[in-house]
Amino acid sequence: MSTVRIDAHQHFIDYASGDYPWIDDRHGALKRPFMPADLKPLLDSMSFNGSIAVQARQSLHETEWLLSLADEFDFVYGVVGWVDLCSPAVSAQLERFGAHPKLKGIRHVIQDEPDDRFMLRDDFLHGLSLLGRYGLTYDLLIHERHLPNAAALTQMFPEQKFVLDHLAKPRIMEGKGQLDSWRSGIQELAKSPNVYCKLSGMVTEADWEHWRVEDFVPYLDTVFEAFGPDRLMIGSDWPVCTVSRDYRAVMNVVITYINQLPTEIQDRILGGNCARFYNIDEM
């Protein structure tokens, strides 16, 4: 598609339903609905054309609901939904949603699984193996400790497209002393050319109130070196990011970092790579 700006990672929240266990008191600002009408002015203010809506609940209802919003609001270019990849019924679940043109990928909240090898279980691997039939990508939501298993997983499925959410949540608040182990995991994962990385979720891994743009430079340097400019995409993680700063401040972390790069590279990171990864047609 032509030059387009896409927020590659945001959520909608129907908080009245009360089924968001991760929204605790520390995330009190999120205890209300966040809907497309709230996001659209923020996208417009930054000259972004559209977004990718990512699941925030692990239910089939969540996938159905996000697709209904994408049908209603053209600027929601795609949905990363949820199906139970470990279920014997996974084929039926994928059949139910797989033909929807705006379903672009699937995500499971691996970071919350008590078993660090969850992603290497036979039932999970079977479910993941079915995504290619529907042209679906897979979002990796993991912590640093999961990176070795994620590297093994992505090497098992060289034809499957993966994207790493939030840089695997490096412990930015702890400072540069913990960089080395995270960096080595990122470098190993990035060796698989079918893996992309979202430049998202960093502000909530830093000191929410006192972070500076410079705090993120070592992490951005690492993923730029590891993945290269053709496998990176900007994402806000809105509205989760708002527990720290507003939408503009969060997006400007990456925009400021890439400001001195050639325009064509900026265009890829701000939308082109996302459109290619999620197979987004001209909107």
C-alpha positions in Angstrom: 0.0 0.0 0.0 1.1 3.6 -0.4 2.7 5.5 2.5 0.5 4.9 5.5 0.9 5.3 9.3 -0.3 2.5 11.4 -0.3 2.0 15.2 0.6 -1.7 15.2 -0.5 -2.4 18.8 -3.5 -1.0 20.7 -6.4 -2.5 22.7 -10.1 -1.8 23.2 -11.5 -2.3 26.7 -15.1 -2.9 27.6 -14.4 -2.6 31.2 -18.0 -2.9 32.3 -17.8 -6.6 31.6 -15.3 -6.9 34.5 -13.3 -9.7 33.0 -9.9 -8.1 32.8 -8.0 -9.6 35.8 -4.8 -7.9 34.7 -6.3 -4.4 35.4 -5.4 -4.2 39.0 -5.3 -1.1 41.3 -2.0 -0.1 39.9 -3.8 0.2 36.5 -6.7 2.1 38.0 -6.8 4.6 35.2 -7.9 1.7 32.9 -11.0 0.9 34.9 -13.3 2.3 32.3 -14.2 1.6 28.7 -11.7 2.5 25.9 -13.4 2.4 22.6 -12.7 3.4 18.9 -14.2 6.8 19.4 -11.6 7.4 22.1 -8.7 6.3 19.9 -9.6 8.0 16.6 -8.8 11.6 17.7 -5.4 10.4 19.0 -4.5 8.7 15.7 -5.6 11.9 13.9 -3.5 14.1 16.1 -0.4 12.2 15.1 -1.4 11.8 11.5 -1.8 8.0 11.8 -4.3 6.4 9.4 -5.3 3.3 11.3 -4.4 0.7 13.9 -4.2 -3.0 14.8 -6.5 -4.0 17.6 -5.0 -6.7 19.8 -6.9 -9.0 22.2 -6.9 -8.0 25.9 -9.1 -11.0 27.0 -8.5 -14.6 26.4 -12.0 -15.6 25.1 -13.7 -16.3 21.8 -16.1 -13.4 22.7 -13.1 -11.0 22.6 -12.2 -12.1 19.1 -15.8 -11.7 18.0 -16.2 -8.3 19.6 -13.0 -6.9 18.2 -14.0 -8.1 14.7 -17.4 -6.4 15.1 -15.6 -3.1 16.0 -13.3 -3.5 13.0 -16.4 -4.0 10.8 -17.9 -0.8 12.1 -14.7 1.4 12.1 -12.7 1.4 9.0 -9.6 2.8 10.7 -9.2 -0.5 12.6 -7.2 -2.2 9.8 -6.9 -5.5 11.5 -7.4 -7.6 14.6 -5.1 -9.9 16.5 -7.6 -12.1 18.3 -7.5 -15.2 20.5 -8.5 -18.8 20.0 -7.6 -21.7 22.3 -4.6 -23.1 20.5 -4.4 -25.9 23.0 -8.0 -27.0 22.6 -9.1 -30.1 20.6 -11.6 -27.6 19.1 -9.0 -25.2 17.8 -9.7 -26.2 14.2 -13.4 -25.3 14.6 -12.5 -22.1 16.3 -10.2 -21.1 13.5 -12.8 -22.1 11.0 -15.3 -19.8 12.7 -13.1 -16.7 12.5 -10.5 -17.5 9.8 -12.4 -16.2 6.8 -12.9 -12.8 8.3 -10.8 -10.4 6.2 -9.8 -8.3 9.2 -8.6 -11.2 11.4 -4.8 -10.9 10.9 -3.3 -12.8 13.7 -3.7 -14.7 17.0 -2.2 -14.1 20.4 -2.0 -16.0 23.7 -0.8 -14.4 26.9 2.2 -16.7 27.3 3.8 -14.3 29.8 1.2 -15.3 32.4 1.5 -19.1 32.0 3.2 -20.7 35.0 5.0 -23.1 32.7 7.8 -21.3 30.9 7.8 -24.1 28.3 4.1 -23.6 27.6 4.9 -22.5 24.0 6.7 -25.8 23.3 3.9 -28.0 24.5 2.6 -30.5 21.9 -1.0 -29.2 22.0 0.2 -25.6 21.6 2.5 -26.5 18.7 -0.4 -28.3 17.0 -2.7 -25.3 17.3 0.1 -23.0 16.1 0.7 -25.2 13.1 -2.8 -24.5 11.8 -2.5 -20.7 11.5 -0.8 -20.8 8.1 -4.0 -22.4 6.6 -5.8 -19.1 7.3 -2.9 -16.8 6.6 -2.7 -15.7 10.2 0.3 -14.3 12.0 1.2 -14.9 15.7 2.0 -12.2 18.3 4.5 -13.3 21.0 3.7 -11.8 24.4 6.5 -12.9 26.6 9.1 -11.8 29.1 12.9 -11.9 28.8 13.1 -15.3 30.4 11.0 -16.8 27.6 13.3 -15.6 24.8 15.3 -18.9 24.4 12.1 -20.9 24.0 10.7 -18.3 21.6 13.8 -18.6 19.5 13.3 -22.4 19.4 9.6 -22.0 18.6 10.1 -19.7 15.7 12.8 -21.9 14.2 10.4 -24.8 14.2 8.0 -22.9 12.0 10.1 -21.0 9.4 7.1 -20.3 7.2 5.0 -18.9 10.0 5.1 -15.1 10.6 5.7 -14.0 14.2 6.0 -10.6 15.9 7.5 -9.9 19.3 5.3 -7.6 21.4 6.9 -5.0 23.6 10.6 -6.1 23.0 9.9 -9.0 25.4 9.5 -6.5 28.2 13.0 -5.7 29.2 13.5 -4.6 32.8 14.1 -1.0 31.9 13.4 0.3 35.4 16.4 -1.7 36.7 18.8 0.2 34.5 21.5 -0.8 32.0 22.9 -3.5 34.3 20.4 -6.1 33.1 20.8 -5.4 29.4 23.2 -8.1 28.5 21.0 -11.2 29.1 18.1 -9.5 27.4 20.2 -8.4 24.4 21.6 -11.9 23.8 18.0 -13.4 23.8 16.9 -10.7 21.4 19.8 -11.4 19.1 19.1 -15.1 19.0 15.4 -14.6 18.3 16.1 -12.1 15.5 18.2 -14.7 13.7 14.9 -16.1 12.4 13.9 -13.9 9.4 10.2 -14.7 10.0 10.2 -12.8 13.3 9.4 -9.1 13.5 9.4 -6.8 16.6 6.9 -4.2 17.8 8.4 -1.0 19.2 5.8 -0.8 21.9 5.2 -1.3 25.6 8.5 0.2 26.8 7.1 3.0 28.9 5.4 0.6 31.3 8.6 -1.3 31.8 10.3 1.9 32.9 9.7 4.3 35.8 6.1 5.3 34.9 6.5 8.8 36.3 10.1 9.7 35.7 11.3 8.1 32.5 13.2 10.1 29.9 13.4 9.3 26.1 17.1 8.6 26.6 16.2 5.7 28.9 15.0 3.7 25.9 17.9 4.3 23.5 20.0 1.2 24.5 16.9 -1.0 23.9 16.0 0.6 20.6 19.6 0.4 19.5 19.6 -3.4 20.3 16.4 -4.2 18.3 17.4 -2.0 15.4 20.8 -3.8 15.2 19.2 -7.3 15.6 16.1 -7.0 13.4 17.0 -4.2 11.0 14.6 -1.5 9.8 12.5 -3.9 7.7 11.2 -6.0 10.7 10.3 -3.2 13.1 6.9 -1.5 13.6 5.7 1.3 15.9 2.9 0.5 18.4 1.5 2.5 21.3 0.0 -0.2 23.5 -2.8 2.3 24.1 -4.6 2.6 26.5 -2.2 0.6 28.8 0.5 3.2 28.0 -1.7 6.0 29.6 -0.9 4.8 33.1 2.4 6.5 32.4 2.1 9.2 29.8 -0.3 10.4 27.1 -0.5 9.0 23.6 1.6 11.6 21.9 4.4 11.4 24.5 4.5 7.6 24.1 4.6 7.6 20.3 7.2 10.3 20.2 9.7 8.0 22.0 10.1 6.0 18.7 9.4 8.9 16.4 12.2 11.0 18.0 14.6 8.0 17.8 14.0 7.5 14.1 13.9 11.2 13.2 17.4 11.3 11.7 16.9 8.2 9.5 16.0 8.4 5.8 12.4 9.1 5.1 11.9 5.8 3.4 13.1 3.9 6.5 10.9 6.0 8.8 7.9 5.2 6.5 8.5 1.5 6.9 8.7 1.6 10.7 5.7 4.0 11.0 3.4 1.8 8.9 4.9 0.0 5.9 6.3 -2.9 7.8 3.1 -3.4 9.7 1.0 -3.4 6.5 3.3 -6.0 5.0 3.4 -8.2 8.1 -0.3 -8.2 8.7 -1.2 -8.3 5.0 -3.2 -5.1 5.1 -4.6 -4.1 1.7 -5.1 -0.4 0.7 -7.6 1.2 2.9 
